[in-house]
Amino acid sequence: MYEHLPLLELAELIADKADRTALHELHDQRRLFYYQGERALRLAEFVDRLRLEDRSRLWCGGDPEIVEKAYDLTIGKFSNLPLRQSERSACSGKGEGPDCRYYFRAFLEHVSKKLDPKQMESELQRERFVAGLLQNLVMRHFYLSCLECWRSFQKLARRYVWKVDGYPLVVWLPLDIPSGSSRAWLEANVGEAHPQRTGERDRVQAAIDRITTRRKMLSLDTGNGVEAVAAPDRFTLSSEEDEVVTDLSQTVAEEKVRTIRCQRPAIQELGANKLRGLILRVFDDLAKGSYEPGRVADEVGLSRATMSRFAGSRWSGRLRGAVQGPLPDLWLNTAKMLAADERFMRFVRSAGLSGRIEQVLGTAYSGQRSAYE
């Protein structure tokens, strides 16, 4: 039924009826977008192409993390429906994010102003015209998402012009560095700077970011954190232990699928079956000692940054208070599963990992909790 509906009717069902089947049809089946000669792209694929553009980084202050947030926000604008009551309970009262009905309603209103049926020679021509309007709207909202995420970031920083030998070097400093101490702080922590040198601003800003995030946040980038969850390559699994690992992976996968509407927008885009397969694949690779998040991300169609936030392999440094970022969603959820089941915990204690599980949970509940547990 839905596969034969025109785009406008799908949009009306989403905007007026919060029809999830229509939403899935639009996102999963309709290849409405094109990019630089590349045609037949889904919405998420098109936004991913925009994410990789140089101008996207420019709109986001050159920060790839902000670009990723803008990508997630844009996908959410066109995919996130309000949660049902049962889903709200499962998500522990977390915020729902954008309401896509608002954006599809705006799309319908825009089409009503632009579309003149008398000028359309065929239904196909009309469908292409409407799809073009949707593409323009998505592009506009990706740009607005970049600006919104950048403004949000700026609340944590202020612009400072560091003049060196009469040449300006514009950088962003944390708000907790007093204005009157900015120059002295930079000279003490960054050292010499040469504004006329190509790439100098990026080098200095990277140095500032490394120093300030190390002071304030937990680590995402140092140390291999996978052993805190399974570490099967560190010991030989007995048949009983192998069964426990299998049960754990299946339990975690089903829990994530059950709460899929609570996951990050890019993870929601996978759908239940692909999400289940992704999680089982991750655990299987871990058991074989061959887990490579970047390779998995490429194969399933996720950005590497999204995969890092969902199931990154280098995060134990944050337990030592080293670098910025919340714990990856999958590992935090796995730690909770382990702690809640005595059979799993017997396995964890025998592997000598109970202290790490306690660290993970302690970190999560001391203010560093993932936004998408």
C-alpha positions in Angstrom: 0.0 0.0 0.0 2.5 2.6 1.1 5.0 1.9 -1.7 2.5 3.2 -4.2 1.7 6.5 -2.4 3.0 9.8 -3.8 5.5 11.7 -1.7 2.9 14.3 -0.7 0.6 11.7 0.7 3.3 10.1 2.7 4.2 13.6 4.1 0.6 14.2 5.0 0.3 10.9 6.9 3.5 11.7 8.9 2.4 15.3 9.6 -1.2 14.7 10.4 -1.3 11.1 11.7 2.2 10.5 13.0 2.2 7.4 10.8 5.4 5.5 11.5 4.9 3.2 8.6 4.8 6.1 6.2 7.9 7.6 7.9 9.8 4.3 7.4 8.6 4.1 3.8 10.0 7.6 3.1 13.3 7.0 4.8 14.0 3.3 4.0 12.5 2.9 0.5 12.3 6.2 -1.2 15.5 7.3 -3.0 14.5 10.8 -3.7 17.7 12.7 -3.5 20.7 13.4 -5.7 24.1 14.8 -5.0 26.7 16.0 -7.6 25.5 13.5 -10.2 24.9 10.8 -7.7 21.2 9.9 -7.9 18.8 7.6 -6.0 20.0 8.5 -2.5 17.9 8.1 0.7 17.5 11.1 3.0 20.2 9.9 5.5 22.6 9.2 2.6 22.1 12.7 1.2 22.7 14.3 4.6 25.8 12.2 4.9 27.1 13.7 1.7 26.4 17.2 3.0 28.2 16.3 6.2 31.4 15.6 4.3 31.5 18.9 2.5 34.2 21.4 3.3 31.6 24.1 3.8 29.9 22.0 6.5 33.0 22.2 8.6 33.2 25.9 7.9 29.6 26.4 9.2 30.6 24.4 12.3 33.7 26.3 13.1 36.0 23.6 11.7 35.0 21.1 14.4 34.1 17.7 13.1 32.3 16.8 16.4 29.9 19.7 15.8 29.4 18.6 12.2 28.4 15.1 13.5 25.9 16.7 15.9 24.5 18.8 13.1 24.1 15.6 11.1 22.2 13.9 14.0 20.0 16.9 14.5 19.1 17.1 10.9 18.2 13.4 10.7 16.2 13.9 13.9 14.2 16.7 12.4 12.9 14.5 9.6 12.7 11.1 11.4 11.8 11.7 15.1 8.2 11.2 16.1 6.9 11.7 19.6 7.3 8.6 21.8 4.3 6.6 22.8 3.6 6.3 26.5 5.2 2.8 26.7 8.2 4.1 24.9 8.5 7.1 27.3 8.7 4.7 30.2 11.3 2.5 28.5 13.4 5.6 27.7 13.4 6.7 31.4 11.9 10.1 30.7 14.7 11.2 28.3 14.0 14.1 26.0 12.5 13.2 22.7 14.3 15.6 20.4 12.8 17.3 17.4 9.3 16.5 16.2 9.4 15.6 12.6 5.7 16.4 12.1 6.5 20.1 12.4 9.0 19.9 9.6 6.8 17.8 7.3 4.0 20.2 7.9 6.3 23.1 6.9 7.2 21.1 3.8 3.5 20.6 2.9 2.9 24.3 3.3 5.9 25.2 1.1 4.7 22.8 -1.6 1.2 24.3 -1.6 2.8 27.7 -2.4 5.2 26.4 -5.1 3.3 23.6 -6.9 0.9 24.5 -9.7 -0.7 21.2 -10.9 -1.7 22.9 -14.2 2.0 23.2 -15.1 2.8 19.5 -14.4 2.5 17.4 -17.5 2.6 14.1 -15.7 2.4 12.6 -12.2 6.1 11.7 -12.6 7.0 15.3 -13.3 5.0 16.4 -10.2 6.8 13.8 -8.0 10.2 14.9 -9.2 9.3 18.6 -8.5 8.0 17.8 -5.0 11.1 15.7 -4.3 13.3 18.6 -5.3 11.5 20.9 -2.9 12.1 18.3 -0.1 15.8 18.2 -1.0 16.0 21.9 -0.8 14.3 21.9 2.6 16.6 19.2 4.0 19.7 21.2 2.7 18.4 24.3 4.4 17.8 22.6 7.7 21.2 21.0 7.6 22.7 24.4 7.3 20.5 25.7 10.2 21.5 22.6 12.3 25.1 23.5 11.8 24.5 27.0 13.0 22.4 25.8 16.0 25.1 23.3 17.1 27.8 25.8 16.6 25.9 28.4 18.7 25.4 25.7 21.4 29.1 25.1 21.4 29.9 28.7 21.7 28.1 28.9 25.0 31.1 27.0 26.4 33.7 29.2 24.7 34.4 32.8 23.8 36.2 34.3 20.8 39.6 35.8 21.5 42.0 37.6 19.1 45.5 36.8 20.1 47.9 39.3 18.5 51.4 38.1 17.9 53.9 40.6 16.5 51.0 42.7 15.2 49.3 39.8 13.4 45.9 38.5 14.7 45.2 34.9 15.5 41.5 34.2 16.3 40.9 31.3 18.7 38.2 30.0 21.0 38.9 29.9 24.8 36.8 28.3 27.6 34.8 30.8 29.5 36.5 29.9 32.8 39.8 31.5 31.6 39.4 35.2 32.7 39.6 37.7 29.9 42.4 39.6 31.4 44.5 36.4 31.7 43.9 35.1 28.2 47.2 36.2 26.6 49.3 35.0 29.6 47.4 31.6 29.6 48.1 31.1 25.9 51.8 32.0 26.2 52.2 29.7 29.2 50.3 26.7 27.8 50.6 27.0 24.0 53.9 28.7 23.7 55.1 30.5 20.5 52.6 31.2 17.7 53.1 32.4 14.2 49.8 33.8 12.7 51.3 34.1 9.2 52.1 30.4 9.0 49.6 28.2 7.0 47.5 26.1 9.4 48.7 27.9 12.5 45.2 28.7 13.7 44.2 25.0 13.5 47.4 24.0 15.3 46.9 26.5 18.2 43.2 25.7 18.5 43.9 22.0 18.7 46.5 22.6 21.5 43.9 24.7 23.4 41.3 21.9 23.0 43.7 19.2 24.2 44.6 21.1 27.3 41.2 22.4 28.3 39.3 19.1 27.6 41.8 17.2 29.6 41.2 19.4 32.6 37.4 19.1 32.5 36.1 16.0 30.8 36.6 12.2 30.6 38.5 10.4 27.9 37.2 9.0 24.6 40.4 8.7 22.7 43.0 6.9 24.8 43.4 3.3 25.9 41.5 0.4 24.5 38.2 0.2 26.4 36.9 -3.0 24.9 38.3 -5.2 27.7 36.0 -3.5 30.2 33.1 -5.2 28.5 34.3 -8.6 27.3 38.0 -9.0 26.7 37.6 -12.5 25.3 41.1 -12.3 23.7 42.6 -12.3 27.2 41.5 -15.7 28.2 40.2 -19.0 26.8 36.4 -19.3 26.9 34.9 -22.5 28.2 31.7 -23.8 26.7 29.8 -22.3 29.6 31.5 -19.0 29.3 30.9 -19.0 25.5 27.2 -19.5 26.2 27.2 -16.6 28.7 28.8 -14.3 26.0 26.2 -15.4 23.5 23.4 -14.8 25.9 24.7 -11.4 26.8 25.0 -10.3 23.2 21.5 -11.4 22.5 20.1 -9.8 25.6 21.8 -6.5 24.9 20.7 -6.6 21.3 17.1 -7.2 22.2 17.1 -4.5 24.8 18.5 -2.0 22.3 15.9 -3.0 19.7 13.1 -2.7 22.2 14.2 0.9 23.0 15.2 1.8 19.4 13.2 5.0 19.5 15.5 6.1 22.4 18.7 5.7 20.4 20.6 8.3 18.4 18.8 9.3 15.2 21.5 7.7 13.0 21.1 4.4 15.0 17.3 4.6 14.7 17.8 4.9 10.9 19.2 1.4 10.8 15.8 -0.1 11.8 15.3 -3.0 14.2 16.7 -5.8 12.1 19.9 -4.0 11.1 20.5 -2.7 14.7 20.1 -6.3 16.1 22.5 -7.5 13.4 25.0 -4.7 14.2 25.1 -5.5 17.9 25.5 -9.2 17.4 28.3 -8.5 14.8 30.1 -6.3 17.3 30.1 -9.0 20.0 31.1 -11.7 17.6 34.0 -9.6 16.4 35.0 -9.0 20.0 35.0 -12.7 20.7 37.3 -13.3 17.7 39.6 -10.4 18.8 39.0 -8.7 15.4 36.7 -5.8 16.3 37.4 -2.7 14.1 34.7 -0.1 14.6 35.7 1.9 11.5 35.4 -1.1 9.3 32.1 -2.1 10.8 30.8 1.5 10.4 31.7 1.5 6.7 30.0 -1.8 6.1 26.7 -1.0 7.8 26.5 2.6 6.5 27.2 4.6 9.7 29.6 7.4 10.0 32.7 6.5 12.0 32.0 9.2 14.5 28.5 7.8 15.1 29.9 4.3 15.5 32.5 5.6 18.0 29.7 7.1 20.1 27.7 3.9 19.9 30.4 1.3 20.3 33.8 2.9 20.2 36.8 0.7 21.0 39.0 3.3 22.6 37.4 4.8 25.7 38.9 3.4 28.9 41.0 6.5 29.3 37.9 8.5 30.2 37.6 6.3 33.3 41.0 7.9 34.4 39.6 11.4 33.7 41.7 12.1 30.6 39.7 13.4 27.6 36.2 14.6 26.6 33.1 12.5 25.8 30.4 10.2 27.3 30.8 6.5 27.5 29.8 4.7 24.3 26.1 3.8 24.4 26.5 0.1 23.8 29.2 -0.5 26.5 27.3 1.5 29.1 24.1 -0.6 28.4 26.2 -3.8 28.5 27.7 -2.9 31.9 24.2 -2.3 33.2 23.1 -5.7 31.9 26.1 -7.4 33.5 25.5 -5.8 36.8 21.8 -6.7 36.9 22.3 -10.5 36.2 24.1 -12.7 38.8 25.0 -15.3 36.1 26.6 -12.6 34.0 28.4 -11.2 37.1 29.9 -14.6 38.0 31.4 -14.6 34.6 32.7 -11.0 35.0 34.2 -11.8 38.4 36.0 -14.9 37.0 37.4 -12.7 34.3 38.7 -10.2 36.8 36.5 -7.4 35.3 34.1 -6.6 38.1 36.1 -3.5 39.1 36.0 -2.2 35.6 32.2 -2.7 35.4 31.9 -0.7 38.7 34.0 2.0 37.2 31.8 2.2 34.1 28.7 2.5 36.2 30.2 4.9 38.6 31.3 7.1 35.8 27.9 7.0 34.2 26.1 8.1 37.3 28.5 10.8 38.3 27.4 13.1 35.6 29.1 11.6 32.6 26.1 9.6 31.4 25.6 9.0 27.7 22.7 11.0 26.2 21.4 7.8 24.6 21.7 5.0 27.1 
